[in-house]
Amino acid sequence: MLNDPERLAAMMGRVIAMSGLQIVGTPMVHHFSPHGLTYLMLLAQSHLAVHTWPEYQFMTVDFFTCGDPALGYQACVVLQKAISCAHVAVRSIERYLSSPGENS
C-alpha cells in the first residue's frame, strides 16, 4: 500500500467515510520515482495529507479538522484499525482561535 496509489486512495477513502468526515473534490496523488506517495484530500472540515516512504516502511498521516474535534480523533482510530504496523504515534494539537479584539 505504501507504494500503490490506488490501494492508498481506496483505504483513505474508507477511513474518511467511516470517521464521518466529508470529502470535497477529488483526491490528489503523486507517485514519486522510484517509490513513495503523497496523497492529499480536501475535506469539508479541512484536509488530509499522507506521505509514504516504502523504503523505510514509514507513513505519516496529517488530519486537520475544524469544528468537532471528535471527527479527527475518530479518523485516527479508524485509520489505526485499517493498517497493520509495528508502531503508531499520535499527536494532537488543539488550535483555538480568539475572537476579534482578543489577544491571541
Stockholm file with secondary structure:
# STOCKHOLM 1.0

chainA/1-104         MLNDPERLAAMMGRVIAMSGLQIVGTPMVHHFSPHGLTYLMLLAQSHLAVHTWPEYQFMTVDFFTCGDPALGYQACVVLQKAISCAHVAVRSIERYLSSPGENS
#=GR chainA/1-104 SS CTTCHHHHHHHHHHHHHHHTCCBCSCCEEEECSSSCEEEEEEETTEEEEEEEEGGGTEEEEEEEECSCHHHHHHHHHHHHHHSCCSCCCCCCCCCCCCCTTSCC
#=GC SS_cons         CTTCHHHHHHHHHHHHHHHTCCBCSCCEEEECSSSCEEEEEEETTEEEEEEEEGGGTEEEEEEEECSCHHHHHHHHHHHHHHSCCSCCCCCCCCCCCCCTTSCC
//
